[in-house]
């Protein structure tokens, strides 16, 4: 079936709307505003005001922000928010022009992205499945890892947006859903590595080892990992009165490890290590740590410090 996209003139995007100006959306919007026309919307007016300080044109609704742009970047929390943003009562799909692309940056799982891509195709709009890693600071610096699943035509339109945000841009496949599949594998390792780092540092503490010296020495040897080096220092702060600065909420890994274990079950694959890590994050959430930095998972392993 011929769609409107097939007859649209495709060109690299010169304008973008960022829907969702949270921890990741705001720095991405401000980064994009330095290179192209950038619109922004968030349900929190103060986030729109912050974006405006960096040249992002703020709007009172997602539809107003998305109207007329070449690309929309969605920084939503989960699959339900993705469907609502696009097809809800005030969904933006109705105002996007044929040939525009929707760039999905969040980790929501394969099924939701495939379903959304099929619905968007009926409007002549392509979905670029582009989950990312790196955190808010790297987002503002254009230093993200972004993996992409999308058709070559959609990637052409999205290229200026993705290249502005990424230091590492990897095309993992030509289908929406391929990016989510890769990110699911990525999050399995990240979630397990954080949980393992928490157990290791809690054990070192229980054995009476110097915490900072242990972390520094582990990171220099074969036991080192990115997550140990990144989350380890924050785990040393997890028992402070205010805890570590929240750079990645613990409940994000409740969501992501749920996606991992659901994907494993759907493919009849046993992932006992991932399942055990998922339980630690669920326990952390049930103990009131959902909004804490994910390094606070060490407090699930060892609720109190040894000394």
C-alpha positions as CSV (number, residue, x, y, z in Angstrom):
1,X,0.0,0.0,0.0
2,X,1.3,3.4,-0.9
3,X,1.5,5.9,2.0
4,X,1.8,9.6,2.1
5,X,5.4,9.2,3.1
6,X,6.3,7.6,-0.2
7,X,5.3,10.8,-2.1
8,X,6.6,13.3,0.4
9,X,9.9,15.0,-0.3
10,X,12.3,13.7,2.3
11,X,15.1,15.9,3.6
12,X,17.2,16.2,6.8
13,X,15.2,17.8,9.6
14,X,15.7,21.5,10.1
15,X,13.2,21.7,13.0
16,X,12.4,19.5,16.0
17,X,9.9,19.4,18.8
18,X,10.9,17.8,22.1
19,X,8.0,16.5,24.0
20,X,8.9,15.8,27.6
21,X,11.4,18.2,29.2
22,X,12.4,16.0,32.1
23,X,15.9,15.0,33.2
24,X,16.9,13.9,29.7
25,X,14.4,15.9,27.6
26,X,15.5,19.3,28.8
27,X,19.3,18.9,28.1
28,X,18.5,17.3,24.7
29,X,16.2,20.2,23.8
30,X,18.7,22.8,24.8
31,X,21.5,21.0,22.9
32,X,19.3,20.9,19.8
33,X,18.4,24.6,20.1
34,X,22.0,25.4,19.3
35,X,21.8,23.9,15.8
36,X,18.1,24.1,14.6
37,X,14.7,25.4,15.4
38,X,13.7,23.6,18.6
39,X,10.2,23.6,20.1
40,X,9.5,22.2,23.5
41,X,6.6,21.1,25.7
42,X,6.2,19.6,29.1
43,X,3.2,19.4,31.5
44,X,5.4,21.2,34.0
45,X,5.4,24.9,33.1
46,X,8.7,25.5,34.9
47,X,10.5,23.0,32.7
48,X,9.2,24.9,29.6
49,X,10.5,28.1,31.1
50,X,13.9,26.6,31.8
51,X,14.1,25.4,28.2
52,X,13.2,28.8,26.9
53,X,16.3,30.3,28.7
54,X,18.4,28.2,26.2
55,X,16.6,29.2,23.1
56,X,13.9,26.5,23.0
57,X,10.5,27.9,21.8
58,X,8.0,26.8,24.4
59,X,4.4,25.9,23.8
60,X,1.3,25.4,25.9
61,X,0.5,22.0,24.4
62,X,2.2,19.1,22.7
63,X,0.1,19.6,19.6
64,X,1.1,23.2,19.3
65,X,4.8,22.3,19.7
66,X,4.6,19.5,17.1
67,X,2.7,21.3,14.4
68,X,4.8,22.0,11.3
69,X,8.1,20.5,12.5
70,X,10.2,18.0,10.6
71,X,10.9,15.7,13.6
72,X,9.4,15.1,17.0
73,X,11.7,13.7,19.8
74,X,9.7,11.9,22.5
75,X,11.3,11.6,26.0
76,X,8.4,9.8,27.8
77,X,8.6,7.4,30.7
78,X,6.9,4.2,29.4
79,X,4.7,2.6,26.7
80,X,1.5,4.0,28.1
81,X,2.8,7.6,27.9
82,X,4.1,6.9,24.3
83,X,0.6,5.8,23.1
84,X,-1.0,8.8,24.9
85,X,1.4,11.3,23.5
86,X,0.8,10.2,20.0
87,X,-2.8,9.0,19.9
88,X,-4.5,10.2,23.0
89,X,-7.2,12.9,23.2
90,X,-4.5,15.5,22.5
91,X,-2.2,13.2,20.6
92,X,0.3,14.8,18.2
93,X,0.0,12.2,15.4
94,X,-3.0,14.2,14.1
95,X,-1.0,17.3,13.5
96,X,2.2,15.9,12.0
97,X,2.8,16.3,8.3
98,X,3.4,13.3,6.0
99,X,7.1,12.8,5.8
100,X,7.8,13.9,9.4
101,X,9.5,11.4,11.8
102,X,8.9,10.6,15.4
103,X,12.1,9.8,17.3
104,X,11.5,7.6,20.3
105,X,14.4,7.9,22.8
106,X,13.0,6.0,25.8
107,X,13.3,2.4,26.7
108,X,9.7,1.0,26.5
109,X,10.2,-2.5,25.0
110,X,9.8,-3.9,21.5
111,X,6.0,-4.5,21.4
112,X,4.9,-0.9,22.1
113,X,7.3,0.5,19.6
114,X,6.3,-1.9,16.8
115,X,2.6,-1.2,17.5
116,X,3.1,2.5,17.4
117,X,5.2,2.4,14.2
118,X,2.4,0.5,12.5
119,X,-0.2,3.1,13.5
120,X,2.0,6.0,12.5
121,X,2.7,4.5,9.1
122,X,-1.0,4.9,8.4
123,X,-0.5,8.7,8.8
124,X,2.5,8.7,6.5
125,X,4.8,9.2,9.5
126,X,7.9,7.1,10.2
127,X,9.1,6.0,13.6
128,X,12.8,6.2,14.4
129,X,13.4,3.8,17.3
130,X,16.4,5.4,19.0
131,X,16.9,4.5,22.7
132,X,19.8,6.2,24.3
133,X,22.3,5.9,27.1
134,X,24.5,8.5,28.8
135,X,22.6,10.5,31.4
136,X,21.6,14.2,31.6
137,X,25.1,15.8,31.6
138,X,26.2,13.9,28.5
139,X,22.8,14.7,26.8
140,X,23.6,18.4,27.1
141,X,27.1,17.9,25.7
142,X,26.0,15.7,22.7
143,X,27.9,12.8,24.1
144,X,25.2,10.1,24.1
145,X,25.2,6.5,22.9
146,X,22.2,6.2,20.6
147,X,21.2,2.9,18.8
148,X,18.8,3.2,15.9
149,X,16.2,0.9,14.3
150,X,14.5,2.7,11.4
151,X,14.3,2.7,7.6
152,X,17.1,4.4,5.7
153,X,14.6,7.1,4.6
154,X,13.5,7.8,8.2
155,X,17.2,7.9,9.3
156,X,17.9,10.6,6.6
157,X,15.3,12.9,8.1
158,X,16.3,12.2,11.7
159,X,20.1,12.4,11.1
160,X,20.6,16.1,12.1
161,X,18.8,15.5,15.4
162,X,20.6,12.2,16.3
163,X,24.0,13.4,15.2
164,X,23.7,16.6,17.3
165,X,23.0,14.4,20.4
166,X,25.3,11.4,19.9
167,X,29.0,10.9,20.1
168,X,28.3,7.2,19.3
169,X,25.5,6.6,16.8
170,X,24.9,2.9,15.8
171,X,22.4,1.7,13.3
172,X,21.4,-1.6,14.8
173,X,18.7,-2.5,12.2
174,X,16.2,-1.1,9.6
175,X,13.1,-1.8,11.6
176,X,11.4,0.1,14.5
177,X,11.8,-2.3,17.4
178,X,15.4,-3.2,16.6
179,X,16.7,-0.4,18.8
180,X,14.5,-1.5,21.7
181,X,15.7,-5.1,21.3
182,X,19.3,-3.9,21.6
183,X,18.5,-1.6,24.5
184,X,16.8,-4.6,26.3
185,X,20.1,-6.5,26.1
186,X,22.0,-3.4,27.2
187,X,19.8,-2.9,30.2
188,X,20.2,-6.5,31.3
189,X,23.9,-6.0,31.7
190,X,23.6,-2.5,33.2
191,X,21.1,-3.6,35.8
192,X,23.1,-6.7,36.7
193,X,26.3,-4.7,36.9
194,X,24.8,-2.1,39.3
195,X,23.4,-4.9,41.5
196,X,26.7,-6.8,41.5
197,X,28.6,-3.6,42.4
198,X,26.3,-3.0,45.3
199,X,26.8,-6.5,46.7
200,X,30.6,-6.2,46.3
201,X,30.9,-2.9,48.0
202,X,28.5,-4.0,50.8
203,X,30.7,-7.1,51.3
204,X,33.8,-5.0,51.4
205,X,32.2,-2.8,54.1
206,X,31.2,-5.8,56.1
207,X,34.7,-7.1,56.0
208,X,36.0,-3.9,57.4
209,X,37.9,-2.7,54.3
210,X,38.4,1.0,53.5
211,X,35.5,1.8,51.3
212,X,37.1,4.4,49.0
213,X,40.4,2.5,48.6
214,X,38.5,-0.8,47.8
215,X,36.5,0.9,45.1
216,X,39.6,2.6,43.6
217,X,41.5,-0.7,43.5
218,X,38.6,-2.8,42.2
219,X,38.0,-0.3,39.3
220,X,41.7,-0.6,38.3
221,X,41.6,-4.4,37.9
222,X,39.8,-7.2,36.1
223,X,36.7,-6.7,38.3
224,X,36.3,-3.1,37.1
225,X,33.3,-2.1,34.9
226,X,31.7,1.1,33.8
227,X,28.9,0.7,36.3
228,X,31.3,0.0,39.2
229,X,33.3,3.2,38.3
230,X,30.2,5.3,37.7
231,X,27.8,4.1,40.5
232,X,30.4,3.1,43.0
233,X,31.3,6.6,44.2
234,X,27.5,7.3,44.6
235,X,27.1,4.0,46.5
236,X,29.6,5.4,49.0
237,X,27.2,8.4,49.5
238,X,24.1,6.2,49.7
239,X,24.0,6.2,53.5
240,X,24.5,10.0,53.8
241,X,21.6,11.9,55.2
242,X,20.5,13.2,51.7
243,X,21.9,10.2,49.8
244,X,23.6,10.5,46.5
245,X,22.6,13.0,43.9
246,X,19.8,11.5,41.8
247,X,21.2,11.0,38.3
248,X,19.2,7.9,37.4
249,X,16.2,6.9,39.5
250,X,16.0,3.5,41.0
251,X,12.5,2.9,39.6
252,X,13.9,3.3,36.0
253,X,15.6,-0.1,36.6
254,X,12.4,-1.5,38.0
255,X,10.8,-0.7,34.6
256,X,13.8,-1.7,32.5
257,X,14.5,-5.0,34.3
258,X,10.8,-5.8,34.0
259,X,11.2,-5.3,30.2
260,X,14.3,-7.6,30.2
261,X,12.6,-10.5,32.1
262,X,9.4,-10.2,30.1
263,X,11.4,-10.4,26.9
264,X,13.3,-13.4,28.2
265,X,10.0,-15.2,29.1
266,X,8.5,-14.4,25.8
267,X,11.4,-16.1,24.1
268,X,11.6,-19.1,26.5
269,X,15.0,-18.0,27.7
270,X,16.1,-18.4,31.3
271,X,17.8,-15.3,32.8
272,X,18.3,-16.1,36.5
273,X,20.9,-13.4,37.1
274,X,18.7,-10.7,35.6
275,X,15.7,-12.0,37.5
276,X,17.6,-11.8,40.8
277,X,18.7,-8.2,40.0
278,X,15.1,-7.3,39.2
279,X,14.1,-8.4,42.7
280,X,16.6,-6.1,44.3
281,X,15.2,-3.1,42.4
282,X,11.6,-4.1,43.3
283,X,12.6,-4.4,47.0
284,X,14.2,-1.0,46.8
285,X,11.0,0.5,45.4
286,X,8.9,-1.2,48.1
287,X,11.3,0.2,50.7
288,X,10.6,3.8,49.5
289,X,13.7,4.2,47.3
290,X,11.9,4.6,44.0
291,X,12.9,8.2,43.5
292,X,16.4,7.7,45.0
293,X,19.4,7.3,42.7
294,X,19.7,3.7,41.5
295,X,23.0,3.5,43.5
296,X,20.8,3.3,46.6
297,X,20.2,-0.4,45.7
298,X,23.2,-1.0,48.1
299,X,20.8,-0.1,50.9
300,X,18.7,-3.1,49.9
301,X,21.7,-5.4,50.2
302,X,22.8,-3.8,53.5
303,X,20.2,-1.5,55.1
304,X,22.8,-0.2,57.5
305,X,26.5,0.3,57.1
306,X,28.8,-2.0,58.9
307,X,30.8,0.8,60.4
